[in-house]
C-alpha cells in the first residue's frame, strides 16, 4: 500500500479536540490498513514517536433521501486512535 493511501484524513470533532490535549489523535484510515502501516506512515510524515494505536469501525448510517424517501446507506469508516509517546501533530491550523 502506498504512503498516501493509508491515512485518508484527520478527524476534527469535539471528541478529537479534547483527546488531542492528552496526546491522542484520530484519523480516518484505509479499510485495508493495519496498525504497523499506520505507525510507519505517521512516523515518516510527522516528527513523532507513536506509543499505541487502537482501531475501530464507525458503522455507516442509514438515511432517507429524495422525494420518495428512498433508503440510502452511507459507507462505514475505519478510525485509528493514535497515542503519541513524544512529539505533536499540528492538525489544527494556527491563525
PDB file of N, CA, C and O in Angstrom:
ATOM      1  N   UNK A   1       0.849  -1.172   0.000  1.00  0.00           N
ATOM      2  CA  UNK A   1       0.000   0.000   0.000  1.00  0.00           C
ATOM      3  C   UNK A   1       0.896   1.238   0.000  1.00  0.00           C
ATOM      4  O   UNK A   1       1.893   1.285   0.721  1.00  0.00           O
ATOM      5  N   UNK A   2       0.542   2.234  -0.806  1.00  0.00           N
ATOM      6  CA  UNK A   2       1.349   3.437  -0.924  1.00  0.00           C
ATOM      7  C   UNK A   2       1.185   4.326   0.303  1.00  0.00           C
ATOM      8  O   UNK A   2       0.237   4.187   1.077  1.00  0.00           O
ATOM      9  N   UNK A   3       2.132   5.235   0.456  1.00  0.00           N
ATOM     10  CA  UNK A   3       2.167   6.126   1.614  1.00  0.00           C
ATOM     11  C   UNK A   3       0.914   6.986   1.715  1.00  0.00           C
ATOM     12  O   UNK A   3       0.377   7.169   2.807  1.00  0.00           O
ATOM     13  N   UNK A   4       0.443   7.517   0.586  1.00  0.00           N
ATOM     14  CA  UNK A   4      -0.709   8.411   0.609  1.00  0.00           C
ATOM     15  C   UNK A   4      -2.044   7.683   0.603  1.00  0.00           C
ATOM     16  O   UNK A   4      -3.087   8.336   0.631  1.00  0.00           O
ATOM     17  N   UNK A   5      -2.050   6.373   0.568  1.00  0.00           N
ATOM     18  CA  UNK A   5      -3.295   5.608   0.589  1.00  0.00           C
ATOM     19  C   UNK A   5      -3.682   5.140   1.992  1.00  0.00           C
ATOM     20  O   UNK A   5      -4.826   4.743   2.210  1.00  0.00           O
ATOM     21  N   UNK A   6      -2.763   5.179   2.933  1.00  0.00           N
ATOM     22  CA  UNK A   6      -3.028   4.639   4.270  1.00  0.00           C
ATOM     23  C   UNK A   6      -3.917   5.582   5.074  1.00  0.00           C
ATOM     24  O   UNK A   6      -4.981   5.182   5.546  1.00  0.00           O
ATOM     25  N   UNK A   7      -3.485   6.836   5.232  1.00  0.00           N
ATOM     26  CA  UNK A   7      -4.250   7.811   6.019  1.00  0.00           C
ATOM     27  C   UNK A   7      -5.074   8.663   5.069  1.00  0.00           C
ATOM     28  O   UNK A   7      -4.533   9.291   4.160  1.00  0.00           O
ATOM     29  N   UNK A   8      -6.388   8.684   5.282  1.00  0.00           N
ATOM     30  CA  UNK A   8      -7.275   9.461   4.421  1.00  0.00           C
ATOM     31  C   UNK A   8      -7.354  10.901   4.911  1.00  0.00           C
ATOM     32  O   UNK A   8      -7.113  11.830   4.139  1.00  0.00           O
ATOM     33  N   UNK A   9      -7.691  11.100   6.191  1.00  0.00           N
ATOM     34  CA  UNK A   9      -7.799  12.462   6.720  1.00  0.00           C
ATOM     35  C   UNK A   9      -7.833  12.420   8.241  1.00  0.00           C
ATOM     36  O   UNK A   9      -8.192  11.398   8.826  1.00  0.00           O
ATOM     37  N   UNK A  10      -7.457  13.538   8.893  1.00  0.00           N
ATOM     38  CA  UNK A  10      -7.653  13.632  10.342  1.00  0.00           C
ATOM     39  C   UNK A  10      -9.121  13.901  10.637  1.00  0.00           C
ATOM     40  O   UNK A  10      -9.828  14.485   9.816  1.00  0.00           O
ATOM     41  N   UNK A  11      -9.573  13.479  11.797  1.00  0.00           N
ATOM     42  CA  UNK A  11     -10.961  13.699  12.199  1.00  0.00           C
ATOM     43  C   UNK A  11     -10.991  14.867  13.173  1.00  0.00           C
ATOM     44  O   UNK A  11     -10.338  14.834  14.215  1.00  0.00           O
ATOM     45  N   UNK A  12     -11.745  15.888  12.832  1.00  0.00           N
ATOM     46  CA  UNK A  12     -11.839  17.100  13.649  1.00  0.00           C
ATOM     47  C   UNK A  12     -13.245  17.211  14.226  1.00  0.00           C
ATOM     48  O   UNK A  12     -14.141  17.784  13.606  1.00  0.00           O
ATOM     49  N   UNK A  13     -13.421  16.659  15.409  1.00  0.00           N
ATOM     50  CA  UNK A  13     -14.696  16.736  16.115  1.00  0.00           C
ATOM     51  C   UNK A  13     -14.430  17.222  17.535  1.00  0.00           C
ATOM     52  O   UNK A  13     -13.281  17.425  17.926  1.00  0.00           O
ATOM     53  N   UNK A  14     -15.488  17.404  18.292  1.00  0.00           N
ATOM     54  CA  UNK A  14     -15.342  17.836  19.684  1.00  0.00           C
ATOM     55  C   UNK A  14     -14.590  16.786  20.503  1.00  0.00           C
ATOM     56  O   UNK A  14     -13.765  17.119  21.353  1.00  0.00           O
ATOM     57  N   UNK A  15     -14.886  15.525  20.235  1.00  0.00           N
ATOM     58  CA  UNK A  15     -14.211  14.440  20.950  1.00  0.00           C
ATOM     59  C   UNK A  15     -12.718  14.403  20.595  1.00  0.00           C
ATOM     60  O   UNK A  15     -11.876  14.219  21.474  1.00  0.00           O
ATOM     61  N   UNK A  16     -12.397  14.574  19.328  1.00  0.00           N
ATOM     62  CA  UNK A  16     -10.993  14.506  18.921  1.00  0.00           C
ATOM     63  C   UNK A  16     -10.186  15.688  19.451  1.00  0.00           C
ATOM     64  O   UNK A  16      -9.004  15.534  19.759  1.00  0.00           O
ATOM     65  N   UNK A  17     -10.801  16.859  19.562  1.00  0.00           N
ATOM     66  CA  UNK A  17     -10.072  18.006  20.112  1.00  0.00           C
ATOM     67  C   UNK A  17      -9.797  17.833  21.594  1.00  0.00           C
ATOM     68  O   UNK A  17      -8.739  18.240  22.075  1.00  0.00           O
ATOM     69  N   UNK A  18     -10.728  17.238  22.324  1.00  0.00           N
ATOM     70  CA  UNK A  18     -10.485  17.007  23.750  1.00  0.00           C
ATOM     71  C   UNK A  18      -9.440  15.904  23.955  1.00  0.00           C
ATOM     72  O   UNK A  18      -8.657  15.965  24.903  1.00  0.00           O
ATOM     73  N   UNK A  19      -9.422  14.909  23.083  1.00  0.00           N
ATOM     74  CA  UNK A  19      -8.421  13.844  23.185  1.00  0.00           C
ATOM     75  C   UNK A  19      -7.034  14.315  22.772  1.00  0.00           C
ATOM     76  O   UNK A  19      -6.033  13.773  23.241  1.00  0.00           O
ATOM     77  N   UNK A  20      -6.962  15.325  21.895  1.00  0.00           N
ATOM     78  CA  UNK A  20      -5.647  15.804  21.440  1.00  0.00           C
ATOM     79  C   UNK A  20      -4.872  16.472  22.571  1.00  0.00           C
ATOM     80  O   UNK A  20      -3.643  16.520  22.528  1.00  0.00           O
ATOM     81  N   UNK A  21      -5.565  16.984  23.576  1.00  0.00           N
ATOM     82  CA  UNK A  21      -4.882  17.552  24.744  1.00  0.00           C
ATOM     83  C   UNK A  21      -4.154  16.474  25.540  1.00  0.00           C
ATOM     84  O   UNK A  21      -3.178  16.762  26.234  1.00  0.00           O
ATOM     85  N   UNK A  22      -4.628  15.232  25.438  1.00  0.00           N
ATOM     86  CA  UNK A  22      -4.000  14.107  26.134  1.00  0.00           C
ATOM     87  C   UNK A  22      -2.977  13.383  25.264  1.00  0.00           C
ATOM     88  O   UNK A  22      -2.373  12.402  25.697  1.00  0.00           O
ATOM     89  N   UNK A  23      -2.782  13.868  24.030  1.00  0.00           N
ATOM     90  CA  UNK A  23      -1.812  13.242  23.137  1.00  0.00           C
ATOM     91  C   UNK A  23      -2.380  12.130  22.280  1.00  0.00           C
ATOM     92  O   UNK A  23      -1.629  11.310  21.751  1.00  0.00           O
ATOM     93  N   UNK A  24      -3.723  12.088  22.132  1.00  0.00           N
ATOM     94  CA  UNK A  24      -4.371  11.078  21.298  1.00  0.00           C
ATOM     95  C   UNK A  24      -5.015  11.790  20.116  1.00  0.00           C
ATOM     96  O   UNK A  24      -5.778  12.739  20.296  1.00  0.00           O
ATOM     97  N   UNK A  25      -4.702  11.327  18.898  1.00  0.00           N
ATOM     98  CA  UNK A  25      -5.224  11.936  17.682  1.00  0.00           C
ATOM     99  C   UNK A  25      -6.035  10.910  16.911  1.00  0.00           C
ATOM    100  O   UNK A  25      -5.715   9.721  16.931  1.00  0.00           O
ATOM    101  N   UNK A  26      -7.095  11.366  16.223  1.00  0.00           N
ATOM    102  CA  UNK A  26      -7.970  10.490  15.467  1.00  0.00           C
ATOM    103  C   UNK A  26      -7.757  10.708  13.982  1.00  0.00           C
ATOM    104  O   UNK A  26      -7.674  11.844  13.514  1.00  0.00           O
ATOM    105  N   UNK A  27      -7.669   9.593  13.235  1.00  0.00           N
ATOM    106  CA  UNK A  27      -7.501   9.641  11.795  1.00  0.00           C
ATOM    107  C   UNK A  27      -8.452   8.650  11.142  1.00  0.00           C
ATOM    108  O   UNK A  27      -8.702   7.564  11.664  1.00  0.00           O
ATOM    109  N   UNK A  28      -8.978   9.050   9.984  1.00  0.00           N
ATOM    110  CA  UNK A  28      -9.716   8.108   9.160  1.00  0.00           C
ATOM    111  C   UNK A  28      -8.689   7.419   8.269  1.00  0.00           C
ATOM    112  O   UNK A  28      -7.910   8.080   7.582  1.00  0.00           O
ATOM    113  N   UNK A  29      -8.690   6.093   8.285  1.00  0.00           N
ATOM    114  CA  UNK A  29      -7.672   5.337   7.554  1.00  0.00           C
ATOM    115  C   UNK A  29      -8.331   4.396   6.556  1.00  0.00           C
ATOM    116  O   UNK A  29      -9.538   4.158   6.603  1.00  0.00           O
ATOM    117  N   UNK A  30      -7.521   3.875   5.662  1.00  0.00           N
ATOM    118  CA  UNK A  30      -7.978   2.920   4.669  1.00  0.00           C
ATOM    119  C   UNK A  30      -8.466   1.650   5.361  1.00  0.00           C
ATOM    120  O   UNK A  30      -7.908   1.245   6.381  1.00  0.00           O
ATOM    121  N   UNK A  31      -9.483   1.035   4.823  1.00  0.00           N
ATOM    122  CA  UNK A  31     -10.056  -0.165   5.434  1.00  0.00           C
ATOM    123  C   UNK A  31      -9.114  -1.346   5.453  1.00  0.00           C
ATOM    124  O   UNK A  31      -9.275  -2.247   6.276  1.00  0.00           O
ATOM    125  N   UNK A  32      -8.128  -1.367   4.561  1.00  0.00           N
ATOM    126  CA  UNK A  32      -7.180  -2.481   4.498  1.00  0.00           C
ATOM    127  C   UNK A  32      -5.908  -2.228   5.291  1.00  0.00           C
ATOM    128  O   UNK A  32      -5.074  -3.126   5.411  1.00  0.00           O
ATOM    129  N   UNK A  33      -5.738  -1.019   5.838  1.00  0.00           N
ATOM    130  CA  UNK A  33      -4.513  -0.678   6.566  1.00  0.00           C
ATOM    131  C   UNK A  33      -4.503  -1.334   7.946  1.00  0.00           C
ATOM    132  O   UNK A  33      -5.540  -1.461   8.597  1.00  0.00           O
ATOM    133  N   UNK A  34      -3.301  -1.752   8.381  1.00  0.00           N
ATOM    134  CA  UNK A  34      -3.165  -2.311   9.723  1.00  0.00           C
ATOM    135  C   UNK A  34      -2.367  -1.355  10.608  1.00  0.00           C
ATOM    136  O   UNK A  34      -1.913  -0.309  10.142  1.00  0.00           O
ATOM    137  N   UNK A  35      -2.195  -1.710  11.877  1.00  0.00           N
ATOM    138  CA  UNK A  35      -1.537  -0.829  12.845  1.00  0.00           C
ATOM    139  C   UNK A  35      -0.086  -0.533  12.477  1.00  0.00           C
ATOM    140  O   UNK A  35       0.384   0.589  12.668  1.00  0.00           O
ATOM    141  N   UNK A  36       0.615  -1.511  11.962  1.00  0.00           N
ATOM    142  CA  UNK A  36       2.022  -1.330  11.628  1.00  0.00           C
ATOM    143  C   UNK A  36       2.199  -0.349  10.477  1.00  0.00           C
ATOM    144  O   UNK A  36       3.122   0.465  10.492  1.00  0.00           O
ATOM    145  N   UNK A  37       1.318  -0.422   9.476  1.00  0.00           N
ATOM    146  CA  UNK A  37       1.383   0.510   8.353  1.00  0.00           C
ATOM    147  C   UNK A  37       1.049   1.928   8.796  1.00  0.00           C
ATOM    148  O   UNK A  37       1.700   2.878   8.364  1.00  0.00           O
ATOM    149  N   UNK A  38       0.045   2.082   9.649  1.00  0.00           N
ATOM    150  CA  UNK A  38      -0.350   3.402  10.143  1.00  0.00           C
ATOM    151  C   UNK A  38       0.783   4.022  10.944  1.00  0.00           C
ATOM    152  O   UNK A  38       1.083   5.204  10.782  1.00  0.00           O
ATOM    153  N   UNK A  39       1.415   3.234  11.809  1.00  0.00           N
ATOM    154  CA  UNK A  39       2.523   3.735  12.617  1.00  0.00           C
ATOM    155  C   UNK A  39       3.692   4.168  11.733  1.00  0.00           C
ATOM    156  O   UNK A  39       4.274   5.229  11.956  1.00  0.00           O
ATOM    157  N   UNK A  40       4.036   3.367  10.744  1.00  0.00           N
ATOM    158  CA  UNK A  40       5.155   3.690   9.865  1.00  0.00           C
ATOM    159  C   UNK A  40       4.900   4.969   9.076  1.00  0.00           C
ATOM    160  O   UNK A  40       5.807   5.786   8.921  1.00  0.00           O
ATOM    161  N   UNK A  41       3.692   5.154   8.580  1.00  0.00           N
ATOM    162  CA  UNK A  41       3.355   6.346   7.802  1.00  0.00           C
ATOM    163  C   UNK A  41       3.369   7.592   8.676  1.00  0.00           C
ATOM    164  O   UNK A  41       3.907   8.622   8.269  1.00  0.00           O
ATOM    165  N   UNK A  42       2.785   7.516   9.873  1.00  0.00           N
ATOM    166  CA  UNK A  42       2.747   8.680  10.760  1.00  0.00           C
ATOM    167  C   UNK A  42       4.155   9.102  11.187  1.00  0.00           C
ATOM    168  O   UNK A  42       4.447  10.297  11.236  1.00  0.00           O
ATOM    169  N   UNK A  43       5.020   8.153  11.491  1.00  0.00           N
ATOM    170  CA  UNK A  43       6.380   8.492  11.896  1.00  0.00           C
ATOM    171  C   UNK A  43       7.215   9.008  10.724  1.00  0.00           C
ATOM    172  O   UNK A  43       8.197   9.721  10.929  1.00  0.00           O
ATOM    173  N   UNK A  44       6.831   8.654   9.506  1.00  0.00           N
ATOM    174  CA  UNK A  44       7.533   9.160   8.335  1.00  0.00           C
ATOM    175  C   UNK A  44       7.063  10.576   7.980  1.00  0.00           C
ATOM    176  O   UNK A  44       7.874  11.409   7.574  1.00  0.00           O
ATOM    177  N   UNK A  45       5.757  10.858   8.130  1.00  0.00           N
ATOM    178  CA  UNK A  45       5.209  12.169   7.768  1.00  0.00           C
ATOM    179  C   UNK A  45       5.494  13.213   8.843  1.00  0.00           C
ATOM    180  O   UNK A  45       5.953  14.313   8.535  1.00  0.00           O
ATOM    181  N   UNK A  46       5.225  12.875  10.100  1.00  0.00           N
ATOM    182  CA  UNK A  46       5.373  13.818  11.212  1.00  0.00           C
ATOM    183  C   UNK A  46       6.582  13.442  12.075  1.00  0.00           C
ATOM    184  O   UNK A  46       6.945  12.267  12.133  1.00  0.00           O
ATOM    185  N   UNK A  47       7.212  14.414  12.747  1.00  0.00           N
ATOM    186  CA  UNK A  47       8.340  14.108  13.640  1.00  0.00           C
ATOM    187  C   UNK A  47       7.848  13.655  15.017  1.00  0.00           C
ATOM    188  O   UNK A  47       8.011  14.375  16.002  1.00  0.00           O
ATOM    189  N   UNK A  48       7.246  12.463  15.086  1.00  0.00           N
ATOM    190  CA  UNK A  48       6.666  11.957  16.335  1.00  0.00           C
ATOM    191  C   UNK A  48       7.085  10.509  16.543  1.00  0.00           C
ATOM    192  O   UNK A  48       7.565   9.842  15.627  1.00  0.00           O
ATOM    193  N   UNK A  49       6.888  10.036  17.785  1.00  0.00           N
ATOM    194  CA  UNK A  49       7.043   8.623  18.132  1.00  0.00           C
ATOM    195  C   UNK A  49       5.674   8.131  18.597  1.00  0.00           C
ATOM    196  O   UNK A  49       5.088   8.702  19.516  1.00  0.00           O
ATOM    197  N   UNK A  50       5.172   7.091  17.975  1.00  0.00           N
ATOM    198  CA  UNK A  50       3.857   6.547  18.293  1.00  0.00           C
ATOM    199  C   UNK A  50       3.986   5.516  19.395  1.00  0.00           C
ATOM    200  O   UNK A  50       4.818   4.613  19.319  1.00  0.00           O
ATOM    201  N   UNK A  51       3.146   5.657  20.436  1.00  0.00           N
ATOM    202  CA  UNK A  51       3.153   4.705  21.542  1.00  0.00           C
ATOM    203  C   UNK A  51       2.185   3.556  21.285  1.00  0.00           C
ATOM    204  O   UNK A  51       2.557   2.388  21.401  1.00  0.00           O
ATOM    205  N   UNK A  52       0.934   3.889  20.933  1.00  0.00           N
ATOM    206  CA  UNK A  52      -0.078   2.856  20.734  1.00  0.00           C
ATOM    207  C   UNK A  52      -1.089   3.312  19.694  1.00  0.00           C
ATOM    208  O   UNK A  52      -1.310   4.507  19.499  1.00  0.00           O
ATOM    209  N   UNK A  53      -1.703   2.329  19.026  1.00  0.00           N
ATOM    210  CA  UNK A  53      -2.752   2.606  18.047  1.00  0.00           C
ATOM    211  C   UNK A  53      -3.920   1.676  18.337  1.00  0.00           C
ATOM    212  O   UNK A  53      -3.751   0.460  18.424  1.00  0.00           O
ATOM    213  N   UNK A  54      -5.103   2.255  18.486  1.00  0.00           N
ATOM    214  CA  UNK A  54      -6.333   1.482  18.612  1.00  0.00           C
ATOM    215  C   UNK A  54      -7.180   1.746  17.372  1.00  0.00           C
ATOM    216  O   UNK A  54      -7.275   2.881  16.906  1.00  0.00           O
ATOM    217  N   UNK A  55      -7.790   0.696  16.845  1.00  0.00           N
ATOM    218  CA  UNK A  55      -8.558   0.810  15.608  1.00  0.00           C
ATOM    219  C   UNK A  55      -9.998   0.388  15.880  1.00  0.00           C
ATOM    220  O   UNK A  55     -10.259  -0.577  16.598  1.00  0.00           O
ATOM    221  N   UNK A  56     -10.922   1.138  15.285  1.00  0.00           N
ATOM    222  CA  UNK A  56     -12.338   0.800  15.390  1.00  0.00           C
ATOM    223  C   UNK A  56     -13.050   1.139  14.094  1.00  0.00           C
ATOM    224  O   UNK A  56     -12.559   1.931  13.291  1.00  0.00           O
ATOM    225  N   UNK A  57     -14.202   0.536  13.900  1.00  0.00           N
ATOM    226  CA  UNK A  57     -15.016   0.809  12.726  1.00  0.00           C
ATOM    227  C   UNK A  57     -16.202   1.676  13.123  1.00  0.00           C
ATOM    228  O   UNK A  57     -16.894   1.375  14.095  1.00  0.00           O
ATOM    229  N   UNK A  58     -16.437   2.742  12.382  1.00  0.00           N
ATOM    230  CA  UNK A  58     -17.617   3.580  12.567  1.00  0.00           C
ATOM    231  C   UNK A  58     -18.645   3.116  11.539  1.00  0.00           C
ATOM    232  O   UNK A  58     -18.451   3.272  10.334  1.00  0.00           O
ATOM    233  N   UNK A  59     -19.735   2.547  12.033  1.00  0.00           N
ATOM    234  CA  UNK A  59     -20.742   1.957  11.167  1.00  0.00           C
ATOM    235  C   UNK A  59     -21.450   3.030  10.346  1.00  0.00           C
ATOM    236  O   UNK A  59     -21.758   4.105  10.862  1.00  0.00           O
ATOM    237  N   UNK A  60     -21.710   2.744   9.070  1.00  0.00           N
ATOM    238  CA  UNK A  60     -22.403   3.674   8.191  1.00  0.00           C
ATOM    239  C   UNK A  60     -23.868   3.823   8.581  1.00  0.00           C
ATOM    240  O   UNK A  60     -24.531   2.848   8.935  1.00  0.00           O
ATOM    241  N   UNK A  61     -24.358   5.045   8.512  1.00  0.00           N
ATOM    242  CA  UNK A  61     -25.733   5.314   8.903  1.00  0.00           C
ATOM    243  C   UNK A  61     -26.686   5.108   7.735  1.00  0.00           C
ATOM    244  O   UNK A  61     -26.279   5.128   6.573  1.00  0.00           O
ATOM    245  N   UNK A  62     -27.943   4.913   8.056  1.00  0.00           N
ATOM    246  CA  UNK A  62     -28.979   4.778   7.037  1.00  0.00           C
ATOM    247  C   UNK A  62     -29.729   6.096   6.957  1.00  0.00           C
ATOM    248  O   UNK A  62     -30.209   6.609   7.968  1.00  0.00           O
ATOM    249  N   UNK A  63     -29.830   6.643   5.750  1.00  0.00           N
ATOM    250  CA  UNK A  63     -30.510   7.913   5.518  1.00  0.00           C
ATOM    251  C   UNK A  63     -31.668   7.704   4.558  1.00  0.00           C
ATOM    252  O   UNK A  63     -31.656   6.788   3.736  1.00  0.00           O
ATOM    253  N   UNK A  64     -32.670   8.570   4.674  1.00  0.00           N
ATOM    254  CA  UNK A  64     -33.787   8.574   3.739  1.00  0.00           C
ATOM    255  C   UNK A  64     -33.649   9.834   2.895  1.00  0.00           C
ATOM    256  O   UNK A  64     -33.656  10.945   3.425  1.00  0.00           O
ATOM    257  N   UNK A  65     -33.524   9.659   1.579  1.00  0.00           N
ATOM    258  CA  UNK A  65     -33.249  10.784   0.690  1.00  0.00           C
ATOM    259  C   UNK A  65     -34.236  10.824  -0.476  1.00  0.00           C
ATOM    260  O   UNK A  65     -34.862   9.824  -0.827  1.00  0.00           O
ATOM    261  N   UNK A  66     -34.350  12.003  -1.055  1.00  0.00           N
ATOM    262  CA  UNK A  66     -35.141  12.173  -2.261  1.00  0.00           C
ATOM    263  C   UNK A  66     -36.616  12.399  -1.983  1.00  0.00           C
ATOM    264  O   UNK A  66     -37.074  12.415  -0.841  1.00  0.00           O
ATOM    265  N   UNK A  67     -37.331  12.569  -3.074  1.00  0.00           N
ATOM    266  CA  UNK A  67     -38.775  12.854  -2.973  1.00  0.00           C
ATOM    267  C   UNK A  67     -39.552  11.644  -2.472  1.00  0.00           C
ATOM    268  O   UNK A  67     -40.529  11.784  -1.735  1.00  0.00           O
ATOM    269  N   UNK A  68     -39.113  10.461  -2.875  1.00  0.00           N
ATOM    270  CA  UNK A  68     -39.812   9.236  -2.472  1.00  0.00           C
ATOM    271  C   UNK A  68     -39.244   8.646  -1.194  1.00  0.00           C
ATOM    272  O   UNK A  68     -39.645   7.562  -0.769  1.00  0.00           O
ATOM    273  N   UNK A  69     -38.296   9.371  -0.574  1.00  0.00           N
ATOM    274  CA  UNK A  69     -37.684   8.948   0.693  1.00  0.00           C
ATOM    275  C   UNK A  69     -37.110   7.532   0.609  1.00  0.00           C
ATOM    276  O   UNK A  69     -37.382   6.680   1.456  1.00  0.00           O
ATOM    277  N   UNK A  70     -36.317   7.308  -0.428  1.00  0.00           N
ATOM    278  CA  UNK A  70     -35.651   6.016  -0.575  1.00  0.00           C
ATOM    279  C   UNK A  70     -34.543   5.898   0.452  1.00  0.00           C
ATOM    280  O   UNK A  70     -33.981   6.900   0.893  1.00  0.00           O
ATOM    281  N   UNK A  71     -34.233   4.670   0.829  1.00  0.00           N
ATOM    282  CA  UNK A  71     -33.209   4.413   1.842  1.00  0.00           C
ATOM    283  C   UNK A  71     -31.839   4.360   1.180  1.00  0.00           C
ATOM    284  O   UNK A  71     -31.645   3.678   0.173  1.00  0.00           O
ATOM    285  N   UNK A  72     -30.891   5.094   1.763  1.00  0.00           N
ATOM    286  CA  UNK A  72     -29.516   5.117   1.290  1.00  0.00           C
ATOM    287  C   UNK A  72     -28.617   4.833   2.476  1.00  0.00           C
ATOM    288  O   UNK A  72     -28.776   5.440   3.536  1.00  0.00           O
ATOM    289  N   UNK A  73     -27.670   3.914   2.312  1.00  0.00           N
ATOM    290  CA  UNK A  73     -26.749   3.584   3.387  1.00  0.00           C
ATOM    291  C   UNK A  73     -25.411   4.250   3.128  1.00  0.00           C
ATOM    292  O   UNK A  73     -24.820   4.071   2.063  1.00  0.00           O
ATOM    293  N   UNK A  74     -24.929   5.019   4.100  1.00  0.00           N
ATOM    294  CA  UNK A  74     -23.624   5.653   3.991  1.00  0.00           C
ATOM    295  C   UNK A  74     -22.534   4.637   4.310  1.00  0.00           C
ATOM    296  O   UNK A  74     -22.775   3.667   5.029  1.00  0.00           O
ATOM    297  N   UNK A  75     -21.365   4.852   3.789  1.00  0.00           N
ATOM    298  CA  UNK A  75     -20.263   3.893   3.929  1.00  0.00           C
ATOM    299  C   UNK A  75     -19.726   3.862   5.355  1.00  0.00           C
ATOM    300  O   UNK A  75     -19.764   4.868   6.065  1.00  0.00           O
ATOM    301  N   UNK A  76     -19.228   2.705   5.766  1.00  0.00           N
ATOM    302  CA  UNK A  76     -18.562   2.567   7.054  1.00  0.00           C
ATOM    303  C   UNK A  76     -17.143   3.105   6.939  1.00  0.00           C
ATOM    304  O   UNK A  76     -16.558   3.105   5.856  1.00  0.00           O
ATOM    305  N   UNK A  77     -16.585   3.572   8.075  1.00  0.00           N
ATOM    306  CA  UNK A  77     -15.252   4.161   8.075  1.00  0.00           C
ATOM    307  C   UNK A  77     -14.402   3.491   9.146  1.00  0.00           C
ATOM    308  O   UNK A  77     -14.896   3.105  10.205  1.00  0.00           O
ATOM    309  N   UNK A  78     -13.114   3.362   8.845  1.00  0.00           N
ATOM    310  CA  UNK A  78     -12.173   2.811   9.807  1.00  0.00           C
ATOM    311  C   UNK A  78     -11.469   3.979  10.497  1.00  0.00           C
ATOM    312  O   UNK A  78     -10.907   4.851   9.834  1.00  0.00           O
ATOM    313  N   UNK A  79     -11.502   3.991  11.832  1.00  0.00           N
ATOM    314  CA  UNK A  79     -10.968   5.080  12.632  1.00  0.00           C
ATOM    315  C   UNK A  79      -9.764   4.558  13.428  1.00  0.00           C
ATOM    316  O   UNK A  79      -9.816   3.486  14.030  1.00  0.00           O
ATOM    317  N   UNK A  80      -8.672   5.348  13.414  1.00  0.00           N
ATOM    318  CA  UNK A  80      -7.472   4.989  14.182  1.00  0.00           C
ATOM    319  C   UNK A  80      -7.265   6.020  15.284  1.00  0.00           C
ATOM    320  O   UNK A  80      -7.182   7.217  15.013  1.00  0.00           O
ATOM    321  N   UNK A  81      -7.182   5.549  16.541  1.00  0.00           N
ATOM    322  CA  UNK A  81      -6.850   6.377  17.689  1.00  0.00           C
ATOM    323  C   UNK A  81      -5.353   6.228  17.909  1.00  0.00           C
ATOM    324  O   UNK A  81      -4.884   5.152  18.282  1.00  0.00           O
ATOM    325  N   UNK A  82      -4.600   7.296  17.683  1.00  0.00           N
ATOM    326  CA  UNK A  82      -3.147   7.240  17.752  1.00  0.00           C
ATOM    327  C   UNK A  82      -2.672   7.969  18.994  1.00  0.00           C
ATOM    328  O   UNK A  82      -2.903   9.170  19.138  1.00  0.00           O
ATOM    329  N   UNK A  83      -1.997   7.242  19.909  1.00  0.00           N
ATOM    330  CA  UNK A  83      -1.437   7.840  21.115  1.00  0.00           C
ATOM    331  C   UNK A  83       0.056   8.045  20.893  1.00  0.00           C
ATOM    332  O   UNK A  83       0.773   7.128  20.492  1.00  0.00           O
ATOM    333  N   UNK A  84       0.511   9.274  21.163  1.00  0.00           N
ATOM    334  CA  UNK A  84       1.908   9.619  20.917  1.00  0.00           C
ATOM    335  C   UNK A  84       2.747   9.508  22.178  1.00  0.00           C
ATOM    336  O   UNK A  84       2.310   9.870  23.270  1.00  0.00           O
ATOM    337  N   UNK A  85       3.968   8.998  22.005  1.00  0.00           N
ATOM    338  CA  UNK A  85       4.931   8.925  23.095  1.00  0.00           C
ATOM    339  C   UNK A  85       5.652  10.263  23.236  1.00  0.00           C
ATOM    340  O   UNK A  85       5.843  10.765  24.343  1.00  0.00           O
ATOM    341  N   UNK A  86       6.046  10.828  22.103  1.00  0.00           N
ATOM    342  CA  UNK A  86       6.688  12.139  22.101  1.00  0.00           C
ATOM    343  C   UNK A  86       6.403  12.825  20.775  1.00  0.00           C
ATOM    344  O   UNK A  86       6.188  12.170  19.755  1.00  0.00           O
ATOM    345  N   UNK A  87       6.404  14.147  20.800  1.00  0.00           N
ATOM    346  CA  UNK A  87       6.103  14.927  19.609  1.00  0.00           C
ATOM    347  C   UNK A  87       4.669  15.419  19.617  1.00  0.00           C
ATOM    348  O   UNK A  87       3.902  15.136  20.537  1.00  0.00           O
ATOM    349  N   UNK A  88       4.323  16.157  18.581  1.00  0.00           N
ATOM    350  CA  UNK A  88       2.987  16.734  18.477  1.00  0.00           C
ATOM    351  C   UNK A  88       2.618  16.822  17.002  1.00  0.00           C
ATOM    352  O   UNK A  88       3.452  17.163  16.164  1.00  0.00           O
ATOM    353  N   UNK A  89       1.370  16.514  16.693  1.00  0.00           N
ATOM    354  CA  UNK A  89       0.862  16.625  15.332  1.00  0.00           C
ATOM    355  C   UNK A  89       0.037  17.886  15.233  1.00  0.00           C
ATOM    356  O   UNK A  89      -0.904  18.075  16.004  1.00  0.00           O
ATOM    357  N   UNK A  90       0.376  18.754  14.294  1.00  0.00           N
ATOM    358  CA  UNK A  90      -0.331  20.023  14.146  1.00  0.00           C
ATOM    359  C   UNK A  90      -1.493  19.830  13.171  1.00  0.00           C
ATOM    360  O   UNK A  90      -1.388  20.171  11.993  1.00  0.00           O
ATOM    361  N   UNK A  91      -2.602  19.281  13.674  1.00  0.00           N
ATOM    362  CA  UNK A  91      -3.782  19.031  12.852  1.00  0.00           C
ATOM    363  C   UNK A  91      -4.634  20.293  12.773  1.00  0.00           C
ATOM    364  O   UNK A  91      -5.332  20.508  11.781  1.00  0.00           O
ATOM    365  N   UNK A  92      -4.584  21.122  13.801  1.00  0.00           N
ATOM    366  CA  UNK A  92      -5.404  22.309  13.875  1.00  0.00           C
ATOM    367  C   UNK A  92      -4.590  23.511  13.412  1.00  0.00           C
ATOM    368  O   UNK A  92      -3.561  23.814  14.016  1.00  0.00           O
ATOM    369  N   UNK A  93      -5.017  24.206  12.358  1.00  0.00           N
ATOM    370  CA  UNK A  93      -4.233  25.350  11.857  1.00  0.00           C
ATOM    371  C   UNK A  93      -4.224  26.504  12.849  1.00  0.00           C
ATOM    372  O   UNK A  93      -5.241  26.817  13.467  1.00  0.00           O
ATOM    373  N   UNK A  94      -3.059  27.131  12.991  1.00  0.00           N
ATOM    374  CA  UNK A  94      -2.910  28.278  13.870  1.00  0.00           C
ATOM    375  C   UNK A  94      -3.150  29.555  13.066  1.00  0.00           C
ATOM    376  O   UNK A  94      -2.598  29.727  11.979  1.00  0.00           O
ATOM    377  N   UNK A  95      -3.976  30.443  13.611  1.00  0.00           N
ATOM    378  CA  UNK A  95      -4.301  31.690  12.911  1.00  0.00           C
ATOM    379  C   UNK A  95      -3.545  32.836  13.533  1.00  0.00           C
ATOM    380  O   UNK A  95      -3.679  33.976  13.089  1.00  0.00           O
TER     381      UNK A  95
END
